[in-house]
Amino acid sequence: MNRLLTLAAMLSAAGLALAQPALPASGPAWPVKPIHFVVPFTAGSGTDIIARTVGDVMSKGLGQPIIIDNRPGAGGTIAASQVARGDADGYTVLIHSSGHALNPAIYPNLSYDTLKDLTGVTPLAALPNVMVVSPERGWKSVADVVAAAKARPGALNYASAGVGSATHLNAEKFKLQAGFDAVHVPFKGTPEALSDVIGGRNDWFFAPLSSALPLIRDGKLLALAVSTPQRAPALPQVPTTVEAGVAGSDYTFWVGMIVPSATPAAVVRRLHEEALKALASPEVKERMKVVGADPFPMAQDRFNAFIRTEMESAARIAKAANLKAQ
């Protein structure tokens, strides 16, 4: 996490480079009506929480309401397709997670091109996923889960916020590195997956910390490890998956702002500026701290380079795990 945040700060300082055509000087003011943040997961999911946290403050700077439009399903590809094929006017913005980088590798018939049809504005937050289980399971550590999974190959199951979501990729990377198999049970969002883990219908889940933290503190879920290279300040007593004995299993969940590639440069610039102002505000910093997230600003051109790198990494994991959307 520290490495990512340091990199982000350096990249943000490098400035904003934009390739889109600018609005003409005589063009209309922007924005003149409400802006929709399209979120690919259900309300209460990690991506949704970050979208609402940043959107609340951005709306003040933009002088227009920001409406959260939850469009869950198909690992975020339904929402991404809606934005990619919609009007490139800045009024429809995709708030997606790192699962955005996995989707091209496992959905062979996407209706959009991730790199050509969409462009990143800035990442908004970086946060850990946390491996949670029901206290009723009796497992006290990652080693307990791995031992149970290896003792009964393919018998355990795990939840995710959807096929191709960041939570799915995190779990698959963990399984590969730990050397066991388990059955994937996808949901439309994090809250639904968490409910099934609490109810004992799913064995474990790499949940965004922002969504799982209240349930961990209430004792409804037991946190076994966080996915990031460093421990989470919100759960300092919980080890990382690497510390727990699974080398190479670290994974950082990020949430970013994305728009159609044809969006005018002036509009993208304004979104970028207002997003960075929001991320630097005490209000957003405090709210992110409470849910275990960190602001993750980046210059637009660097964010697009980052997305390409993430796509390459996700594709390698997908190939190794033989991941395919059904």
C-alpha positions as CSV (number, residue, x, y, z in Angstrom):
1,M,0.0,0.0,0.0
2,N,2.8,2.5,0.9
3,R,4.5,1.8,-2.4
4,L,1.4,2.4,-4.3
5,L,0.6,5.6,-2.5
6,T,4.2,6.9,-2.9
7,L,4.0,6.1,-6.6
8,A,0.6,7.9,-6.9
9,A,2.0,11.0,-5.3
10,M,4.9,11.1,-7.7
11,L,2.7,10.5,-10.7
12,S,0.2,13.1,-9.6
13,A,3.0,15.7,-9.4
14,A,4.0,14.9,-12.9
15,G,0.9,16.8,-14.1
16,L,-2.1,16.1,-16.3
17,A,-1.6,15.1,-19.9
18,L,-4.8,14.9,-22.0
19,A,-5.3,13.6,-25.6
20,Q,-8.9,14.5,-26.1
21,P,-10.1,17.6,-28.0
22,A,-10.9,20.5,-25.8
23,L,-14.3,22.3,-25.7
24,P,-14.3,25.4,-28.0
25,A,-13.9,28.6,-26.1
26,S,-17.4,29.6,-27.1
27,G,-18.9,26.3,-25.9
28,P,-21.5,26.0,-23.1
29,A,-20.5,25.9,-19.5
30,W,-20.1,22.6,-17.8
31,P,-21.7,21.2,-15.7
32,V,-25.2,22.6,-16.1
33,K,-27.2,19.5,-14.8
34,P,-26.7,16.6,-12.4
35,I,-23.9,14.1,-13.0
36,H,-24.4,10.4,-12.7
37,F,-21.7,8.2,-11.1
38,V,-22.4,4.7,-12.5
39,V,-21.3,2.1,-10.0
40,P,-21.0,-1.6,-11.1
41,F,-21.9,-3.1,-7.8
42,T,-24.7,-2.8,-5.2
43,A,-25.1,-0.2,-2.6
44,G,-22.7,-0.8,0.3
45,S,-20.0,-2.4,-1.8
46,G,-16.5,-1.0,-1.5
47,T,-16.7,0.7,-4.8
48,D,-20.0,2.2,-3.9
49,I,-18.8,3.5,-0.6
50,I,-15.8,5.3,-2.2
51,A,-18.1,6.7,-5.0
52,R,-20.4,8.2,-2.4
53,T,-17.6,9.5,-0.2
54,V,-15.9,11.4,-3.1
55,G,-19.1,12.3,-4.9
56,D,-20.5,14.1,-1.9
57,V,-17.6,16.5,-1.8
58,M,-17.2,16.8,-5.6
59,S,-20.8,17.9,-6.0
60,K,-20.1,21.0,-3.9
61,G,-17.1,22.0,-6.1
62,L,-19.0,21.3,-9.4
63,G,-22.2,23.0,-8.2
64,Q,-24.4,20.1,-9.3
65,P,-25.8,17.1,-7.6
66,I,-24.0,13.8,-8.2
67,I,-26.4,10.9,-8.4
68,I,-25.2,7.3,-7.6
69,D,-26.5,4.9,-10.2
70,N,-25.9,1.3,-9.1
71,R,-25.8,-1.1,-12.1
72,P,-24.5,-4.4,-10.8
73,G,-23.8,-7.6,-12.8
74,A,-21.3,-9.4,-14.9
75,G,-18.3,-8.3,-12.9
76,G,-18.9,-4.6,-13.7
77,T,-19.1,-5.1,-17.5
78,I,-22.8,-4.1,-17.6
79,A,-22.0,-0.7,-16.1
80,A,-18.8,-0.2,-18.1
81,S,-20.7,-1.0,-21.3
82,Q,-23.4,1.6,-20.5
83,V,-20.8,4.3,-19.9
84,A,-18.6,3.3,-22.9
85,R,-21.7,3.4,-25.2
86,G,-23.3,6.5,-23.7
87,D,-22.9,10.2,-24.4
88,A,-19.3,11.4,-24.0
89,D,-20.3,14.6,-22.3
90,G,-19.1,14.2,-18.7
91,Y,-22.5,13.6,-17.2
92,T,-22.1,9.9,-17.0
93,V,-19.0,8.7,-15.1
94,L,-18.0,5.2,-14.3
95,I,-16.6,4.5,-10.8
96,H,-15.0,1.1,-11.2
97,S,-12.6,-1.0,-9.2
98,S,-9.5,-2.9,-10.1
99,G,-11.8,-5.6,-11.6
100,H,-12.0,-3.3,-14.6
101,A,-8.5,-4.5,-15.5
102,L,-9.5,-8.2,-15.3
103,N,-12.7,-8.1,-17.4
104,P,-11.0,-8.1,-20.8
105,A,-9.2,-11.3,-20.0
106,I,-12.2,-13.3,-19.0
107,Y,-15.1,-11.8,-21.0
108,P,-14.2,-12.6,-24.6
109,N,-17.2,-10.8,-26.1
110,L,-17.2,-7.4,-24.4
111,S,-19.3,-4.8,-26.2
112,Y,-16.5,-2.2,-25.6
113,D,-12.8,-1.9,-25.8
114,T,-11.3,-1.2,-22.4
115,L,-8.5,0.9,-23.6
116,K,-10.0,2.5,-26.8
117,D,-13.5,3.3,-25.6
118,L,-12.8,4.3,-22.0
119,T,-10.2,6.5,-20.4
120,G,-9.2,7.0,-16.8
121,V,-9.6,10.3,-15.0
122,T,-7.9,9.4,-11.7
123,P,-7.8,6.6,-9.2
124,L,-9.8,7.6,-6.1
125,A,-8.7,5.2,-3.4
126,A,-6.6,2.2,-2.6
127,L,-7.7,-0.2,0.2
128,P,-7.1,-3.7,1.4
129,N,-9.4,-6.6,0.9
130,V,-9.7,-8.6,4.1
131,M,-10.2,-12.4,4.2
132,V,-13.2,-13.0,6.5
133,V,-14.9,-16.1,7.8
134,S,-17.8,-16.7,10.2
135,P,-16.6,-17.2,13.8
136,E,-18.8,-20.3,13.8
137,R,-16.4,-22.0,11.4
138,G,-13.8,-22.3,14.2
139,W,-10.9,-21.2,12.0
140,K,-8.5,-18.9,13.7
141,S,-5.9,-18.3,10.9
142,V,-5.2,-18.4,7.2
143,A,-3.3,-21.7,7.9
144,D,-6.5,-23.2,9.2
145,V,-8.4,-22.4,6.0
146,V,-5.6,-23.6,3.8
147,A,-5.4,-26.9,5.8
148,A,-9.2,-27.4,5.6
149,A,-9.1,-26.7,1.8
150,K,-6.3,-29.1,1.1
151,A,-7.8,-31.8,3.3
152,R,-11.0,-31.7,1.2
153,P,-10.0,-30.6,-2.3
154,G,-12.8,-28.7,-4.0
155,A,-15.2,-29.0,-1.0
156,L,-14.8,-25.4,0.3
157,N,-16.4,-22.5,-1.4
158,Y,-15.7,-18.7,-1.4
159,A,-17.8,-15.7,-2.2
160,S,-17.1,-12.7,-4.5
161,A,-18.8,-9.6,-5.6
162,G,-19.1,-11.1,-9.1
163,V,-17.2,-12.9,-11.8
164,G,-14.4,-10.7,-12.9
165,S,-14.6,-8.4,-9.8
166,A,-11.5,-7.4,-7.8
167,T,-12.7,-9.7,-5.0
168,H,-12.8,-12.6,-7.4
169,L,-9.3,-11.9,-8.7
170,N,-7.9,-11.5,-5.2
171,A,-9.3,-14.9,-4.2
172,E,-8.0,-16.6,-7.3
173,K,-4.5,-15.2,-6.8
174,F,-4.6,-16.4,-3.2
175,K,-5.7,-19.9,-4.2
176,L,-3.0,-20.2,-6.8
177,Q,-0.3,-19.1,-4.4
178,A,-1.6,-21.3,-1.6
179,G,-2.0,-24.3,-3.9
180,F,-5.6,-25.5,-3.3
181,D,-8.9,-25.5,-5.1
182,A,-12.3,-24.1,-4.0
183,V,-15.7,-23.4,-5.5
184,H,-16.4,-19.8,-6.6
185,V,-19.8,-18.4,-5.6
186,P,-20.4,-15.0,-7.2
187,F,-22.8,-12.3,-6.1
188,K,-23.9,-8.9,-7.5
189,G,-22.2,-7.0,-4.7
190,T,-20.2,-7.2,-1.5
191,P,-23.2,-6.9,1.0
192,E,-24.9,-10.0,-0.4
193,A,-21.6,-12.0,-0.3
194,L,-21.0,-10.9,3.3
195,S,-24.4,-12.0,4.4
196,D,-23.8,-15.5,3.0
197,V,-20.5,-15.7,4.8
198,I,-22.1,-14.6,8.1
199,G,-24.9,-17.2,7.5
200,G,-22.3,-20.0,7.0
201,R,-23.4,-20.6,3.4
202,N,-20.0,-19.6,2.1
203,D,-16.7,-20.4,3.8
204,W,-14.7,-17.3,3.1
205,F,-14.5,-14.0,1.2
206,F,-11.9,-11.4,0.3
207,A,-14.1,-8.4,1.1
208,P,-13.2,-4.7,0.7
209,L,-12.2,-3.5,4.1
210,S,-14.6,-0.5,3.8
211,S,-17.6,-2.9,3.7
212,A,-16.4,-5.6,6.1
213,L,-14.9,-3.4,8.9
214,P,-18.2,-2.7,10.8
215,L,-19.1,-6.4,10.8
216,I,-15.6,-7.4,12.0
217,R,-15.9,-4.9,14.9
218,D,-19.3,-6.2,15.8
219,G,-17.9,-9.7,16.0
220,K,-20.1,-11.0,13.1
221,L,-17.1,-11.8,11.0
222,L,-13.5,-12.9,11.9
223,A,-10.7,-11.2,9.9
224,L,-7.9,-13.6,9.2
225,A,-5.6,-11.5,6.9
226,V,-5.5,-8.4,4.7
227,S,-4.5,-8.7,1.1
228,T,-2.1,-5.7,0.9
229,P,1.7,-5.9,1.2
230,Q,1.4,-3.9,4.5
231,R,-1.0,-4.3,7.4
232,A,-4.0,-2.1,7.5
233,P,-3.9,0.7,10.1
234,A,-7.6,0.0,10.8
235,L,-6.7,-3.7,11.7
236,P,-3.2,-3.5,13.0
237,Q,-3.4,-6.9,14.7
238,V,-4.4,-8.7,11.5
239,P,-1.5,-10.1,9.4
240,T,-1.1,-9.8,5.7
241,T,-1.7,-13.0,3.6
242,V,2.1,-13.0,3.0
243,E,2.8,-12.8,6.7
244,A,0.3,-15.6,7.2
245,G,2.4,-17.9,5.1
246,V,1.1,-17.5,1.5
247,A,4.0,-16.0,-0.4
248,G,3.2,-13.9,-3.5
249,S,-0.5,-13.6,-2.6
250,D,-0.7,-9.8,-2.0
251,Y,-3.3,-7.8,-3.8
252,T,-4.4,-4.1,-3.6
253,F,-7.9,-3.2,-4.4
254,W,-8.3,0.2,-6.1
255,V,-11.3,2.3,-7.1
256,G,-11.0,4.8,-10.0
257,M,-13.0,7.3,-12.1
258,I,-13.4,6.5,-15.8
259,V,-15.2,8.2,-18.7
260,P,-15.8,7.6,-22.4
261,S,-12.6,8.3,-24.4
262,A,-14.4,11.0,-26.6
263,T,-15.2,13.1,-23.5
264,P,-13.9,16.7,-24.2
265,A,-10.6,17.5,-22.6
266,A,-11.9,20.5,-20.7
267,V,-14.6,18.3,-19.1
268,V,-12.1,15.6,-18.1
269,R,-9.7,18.2,-16.8
270,R,-12.5,19.6,-14.6
271,L,-13.5,16.2,-13.3
272,H,-9.8,15.5,-12.5
273,E,-9.3,18.8,-10.7
274,E,-12.5,18.4,-8.6
275,A,-11.7,14.8,-7.8
276,L,-8.2,15.8,-6.5
277,K,-9.6,18.6,-4.5
278,A,-12.1,16.2,-2.9
279,L,-9.4,13.6,-2.2
280,A,-7.3,16.4,-0.5
281,S,-10.1,17.6,1.7
282,P,-10.1,16.8,5.4
283,E,-13.7,15.5,5.1
284,V,-12.8,12.8,2.5
285,K,-9.5,11.9,4.2
286,E,-11.3,11.3,7.5
287,R,-14.2,9.3,6.0
288,M,-11.7,7.1,4.1
289,K,-9.6,6.6,7.2
290,V,-12.7,5.4,9.0
291,V,-13.3,2.7,6.3
292,G,-9.7,1.7,6.0
293,A,-9.0,3.4,2.6
294,D,-6.4,5.8,1.4
295,P,-6.8,8.6,-1.2
296,F,-5.0,7.5,-4.4
297,P,-4.7,10.5,-6.8
298,M,-2.8,10.2,-10.1
299,A,-2.4,12.2,-13.3
300,Q,-4.7,11.1,-16.1
301,D,-2.1,9.8,-18.5
302,R,-0.3,7.9,-15.7
303,F,-3.6,6.4,-14.6
304,N,-4.1,5.0,-18.1
305,A,-0.6,3.6,-18.1
306,F,-1.4,2.1,-14.7
307,I,-4.6,0.5,-16.1
308,R,-2.6,-1.1,-18.9
309,T,-0.1,-2.5,-16.5
310,E,-2.9,-3.8,-14.3
311,M,-4.6,-5.5,-17.3
312,E,-1.3,-7.3,-18.1
313,S,-1.0,-8.6,-14.5
314,A,-4.7,-9.6,-14.3
315,A,-4.4,-11.5,-17.6
316,R,-1.5,-13.5,-16.3
317,I,-3.4,-14.5,-13.2
318,A,-6.5,-15.3,-15.3
319,K,-4.5,-17.6,-17.6
320,A,-2.8,-19.4,-14.7
321,A,-6.1,-19.9,-12.9
322,N,-8.0,-20.7,-16.2
323,L,-10.6,-18.0,-15.4
324,K,-13.4,-17.7,-17.9
325,A,-16.8,-16.0,-17.5
326,Q,-19.6,-18.5,-17.9
